[in-house]
């Protein structure tokens, strides 16, 4: 049984099957996504974690149709996203939006906040000028900003306020799916909790579905309903949040959790030592079979010869490993 078999079709908002994306670089080809499959359920928050370069942001951009797939199938409410072009794709984009990592680079520095928030409505021909101005005021209120800030420029705001503007822009068209690409990693620690709580409130109010990408496992543990773990373009584990953090089945996931700092000195003493060893292999020439085998203490000859598939080890818990924990 695979991860795709355990949910009813009516519960699935986004369905990804065998997504493949490669880049041509000097010295060879990088396989950023290699057969990635998962379902994103309506109304849930799916956390996506993994080291830098594992393919998380590429996956986000493929879903947003900012990058074209090389192979695979991507459906939003049974609509084949890869086949959409032109006006059809523009209309579909009303249903999925993105919150970017850098609140300083993601806003047009030459446009007022009012213009930035109005632009999605202008592109899609929604409302009159007066109606759009009222909608801008409403959006600013939803993210905790004053309506009179609509006439200000982005440089007049702090990083946290800019990210709130980015969030307001993402919900301007009432989307079903919002992709959060490291939405708090560029913010001061003191305001991260405020933005995370804002995202939770908006999800509840508007029935949003989130794909939440983050390096910070503590953030993912707080916001996610399920967690997916990626390594060098592969999805290696998928599980409900509590199960993944308490009983990881993949050795890479265990290594990520063990590398995360613990505030409790007694719990730190109980750790046996690092599970991860060695360097991340070159994505141009990845290892055969299991891509994690060169860093895994449990690797065998089978791991070098046969690529593990994502299989169920317990209810709702899937792992791609020949020798799961």
C-alpha positions in Angstrom: 0.0 0.0 0.0 1.3 3.4 -0.9 0.7 6.9 0.5 -1.6 7.6 -2.4 -4.0 4.7 -1.4 -4.9 5.8 2.1 -7.0 8.9 1.3 -10.3 9.2 -0.4 -10.3 11.2 -3.7 -12.7 13.8 -2.2 -10.3 14.6 0.6 -7.4 15.4 -1.8 -6.8 19.0 -2.9 -3.4 18.5 -4.5 -2.2 15.3 -6.0 1.4 14.8 -7.1 2.6 11.7 -8.9 6.2 10.9 -9.9 7.2 14.5 -10.3 10.6 14.9 -12.0 12.6 18.0 -12.6 16.2 18.2 -13.8 18.6 21.1 -14.3 21.5 21.2 -16.8 24.6 22.5 -15.1 28.2 22.7 -15.8 29.5 19.2 -15.4 26.3 17.3 -15.8 22.6 17.2 -14.8 21.0 17.8 -11.4 17.9 15.8 -10.6 16.1 18.2 -8.2 13.0 16.1 -8.1 13.1 12.4 -8.8 9.8 10.6 -8.7 8.2 12.6 -5.9 4.6 11.5 -5.1 2.2 12.7 -2.3 -1.3 13.9 -1.6 -2.1 17.2 0.1 -5.4 16.9 1.9 -8.0 19.6 2.0 -7.6 21.9 5.0 -4.4 20.4 6.3 -0.9 21.8 6.8 1.8 19.5 5.3 5.2 20.4 6.6 8.1 19.8 4.2 11.6 19.5 5.7 15.1 18.6 4.5 18.6 20.0 4.2 19.4 22.8 1.7 19.5 21.5 -1.8 17.1 18.6 -1.3 14.5 20.0 -3.7 12.0 21.7 -1.4 11.9 25.0 -3.2 11.9 23.4 -6.6 8.9 21.4 -5.6 7.2 24.7 -4.5 7.9 26.3 -7.8 6.8 23.3 -9.8 3.4 23.4 -7.9 3.1 27.1 -8.6 3.9 26.4 -12.3 6.8 28.8 -12.1 8.9 25.8 -13.4 7.8 23.3 -15.9 7.8 19.6 -15.0 10.0 17.2 -17.0 7.7 14.3 -16.2 4.9 13.4 -13.7 1.4 14.4 -13.0 0.2 17.3 -10.9 -3.5 17.8 -10.2 -5.4 20.4 -8.2 -8.9 19.2 -7.5 -8.5 16.8 -10.4 -7.4 19.5 -12.9 -4.2 18.6 -14.7 -2.0 21.6 -13.8 0.8 20.7 -16.2 -1.5 20.9 -19.2 -2.8 24.4 -18.5 -1.4 27.3 -20.5 -2.1 31.0 -21.0 -5.6 32.1 -19.9 -6.4 28.7 -18.4 -3.3 28.8 -16.1 -3.9 32.4 -15.2 -7.4 31.5 -14.1 -6.2 28.5 -12.1 -3.6 30.6 -10.3 -6.5 32.3 -8.4 -6.7 29.0 -6.4 -3.0 28.7 -5.3 -0.7 31.4 -4.1 2.7 31.6 -2.4 4.3 33.3 0.5 8.0 33.9 -0.2 11.0 33.5 2.1 12.4 37.0 1.8 10.0 39.8 2.7 12.4 42.4 1.4 12.8 40.9 -2.1 9.3 39.7 -2.7 7.6 43.1 -2.7 8.0 45.7 -5.5 10.0 48.5 -4.0 8.5 51.1 -6.4 4.8 50.3 -5.7 2.7 51.3 -2.7 1.3 48.6 -0.5 -2.1 49.5 -1.9 -0.9 48.8 -5.4 0.8 45.6 -4.4 -2.3 44.2 -2.8 -4.6 45.5 -5.7 -2.5 44.0 -8.4 -3.8 40.4 -8.2 -7.3 41.7 -8.4 -6.4 43.9 -11.4 -4.8 41.0 -13.2 -7.9 38.9 -12.8 -10.3 41.7 -13.4 -12.0 41.6 -10.0 -14.0 44.5 -8.8 -14.1 48.2 -9.5 -11.3 50.6 -8.3 -13.4 51.5 -5.3 -14.1 47.9 -4.4 -10.4 47.0 -4.7 -9.5 49.9 -2.3 -12.0 48.5 0.2 -10.6 45.0 -0.2 -7.1 46.4 0.4 -8.2 47.9 3.7 -9.9 44.6 4.6 -6.7 42.6 3.8 -4.5 44.9 5.9 -6.9 44.5 8.8 -6.8 40.7 8.4 -3.0 40.7 8.8 -2.9 43.1 11.7 -1.9 46.3 9.9 -3.7 49.7 9.8 -5.7 50.6 6.7 -3.9 53.9 6.3 -0.7 52.0 5.6 -1.9 51.4 2.0 -0.2 54.6 0.8 3.2 53.7 2.2 6.1 52.1 0.3 7.7 48.8 1.3 10.9 50.3 2.6 8.9 52.1 5.3 8.0 48.7 7.0 9.9 46.3 9.2 10.6 42.8 8.1 7.7 41.3 10.0 5.3 43.9 8.6 6.5 43.2 5.1 5.9 39.5 5.6 2.4 40.4 6.7 1.9 42.3 3.5 3.1 39.3 1.6 0.6 37.1 3.4 -2.2 39.6 2.7 -1.3 39.5 -1.0 -1.4 35.7 -0.9 -4.9 35.6 0.4 -6.2 38.5 -1.7 -7.9 36.1 -4.3 -9.3 33.7 -1.7 -7.1 30.8 -2.7 -7.6 27.2 -1.6 -3.8 26.4 -1.4 -1.1 28.6 0.0 2.6 27.5 -0.3 4.6 28.9 2.5 8.3 28.8 1.5 10.3 29.4 4.7 7.9 32.2 5.7 9.5 33.0 9.0 13.2 32.1 8.5 14.2 35.7 7.5 12.4 37.2 10.5 13.6 38.1 14.0 13.0 35.3 16.5 10.9 37.7 18.6 8.2 38.1 15.8 8.2 34.6 14.3 5.6 33.4 16.7 3.3 36.3 15.7 3.5 35.5 12.0 3.0 31.7 12.7 -0.1 32.5 14.8 -1.4 34.8 12.1 -1.1 32.0 9.5 -2.9 29.6 11.9 -5.7 32.2 12.4 -6.1 32.8 8.6 -6.2 29.0 7.9 -9.0 28.6 10.4 -11.0 31.6 9.2 -10.7 30.9 5.4 -10.3 27.1 5.4 -6.9 27.3 3.8 -4.6 24.4 3.0 -0.9 25.0 3.5 2.3 23.4 2.2 4.7 24.7 4.8 8.4 24.5 3.9 10.9 25.1 6.7 14.3 24.2 8.0 13.2 24.8 11.5 11.8 21.6 13.0 10.4 23.4 16.0 8.2 25.5 13.7 7.1 22.5 11.7 6.3 20.6 14.9 4.0 23.5 15.9 2.2 24.1 12.7 2.0 20.9 10.7 -0.6 18.1 10.7 1.7 15.8 8.7 5.4 16.0 7.8 7.2 15.0 4.6 11.0 14.6 4.6 13.0 15.1 1.4 16.6 14.1 0.7 18.4 14.8 -2.7 15.2 15.0 -4.7 13.5 12.0 -3.0 10.6 11.8 -0.5 12.0 9.5 2.2 9.4 9.7 4.9 5.8 10.9 5.3 3.9 10.7 8.6 1.5 12.4 11.0 3.4 15.1 13.0 3.3 13.3 16.4 4.3 10.0 15.0 7.2 11.4 13.0 8.7 13.3 15.9 8.2 10.5 18.4 9.0 7.5 16.2 10.9 8.4 13.0 11.4 5.4 10.7 14.0 6.7 8.3 17.6 7.1 9.5 17.9 10.5 7.8 14.8 11.8 9.7 16.3 10.4 12.9 19.5 12.3 12.1 17.7 15.6 11.5 15.8 15.2 14.8 19.0 14.4 16.7 20.8 17.3 15.2 18.1 19.7 16.5 19.2 21.5 19.7 17.4 20.5 22.9 17.0 23.0 25.8 16.8 20.3 28.4 20.4 19.2 29.5 19.1 15.9 30.8 17.6 15.0 27.4 20.8 16.1 25.6 22.8 13.6 27.7 20.4 10.8 26.6 21.4 11.2 23.0 23.8 8.5 21.9 25.7 10.5 19.3 25.2 11.8 15.7 23.3 9.6 13.3 24.3 11.6 10.3 27.9 11.3 9.1 29.9 12.4 6.0 29.0 15.0 3.5 25.9 15.4 1.3 26.7 13.7 -2.0 26.9 15.7 -5.2 23.5 16.0 -6.8 25.3 15.7 -10.2 26.5 12.2 -9.3 24.3 10.8 -6.6 24.9 7.4 -5.1 23.2 4.4 -6.7 20.2 2.8 -5.0 19.4 4.7 -1.8 20.8 8.2 -2.1 21.3 8.3 1.7 23.3 5.1 2.0 26.7 6.8 2.0 25.8 8.5 5.2 23.7 5.8 6.8 25.1 3.4 9.5 22.5 0.8 8.6 23.3 0.6 4.9 23.8 -2.8 3.3 24.6 -4.1 -0.2 21.0 -4.0 -1.1 20.9 -0.3 -0.4 23.5 0.2 -3.1 21.7 -1.9 -5.7 18.0 -1.1 -5.2 16.2 2.2 -4.7 13.7 1.9 -1.8 10.1 2.8 -2.5 7.8 4.7 -0.1 5.9 2.0 1.7 3.6 2.0 4.7 5.1 0.9 8.1 2.1 1.8 10.3 -1.1 3.7 9.9 -0.5 6.9 7.9 3.3 6.4 8.2 5.3 5.8 5.1 9.1 5.4 4.7 11.5 4.7 1.8 14.1 2.5 3.5 15.1 -1.1 3.2 16.0 -1.2 6.9 13.6 1.2 8.7 14.2 2.0 12.4 
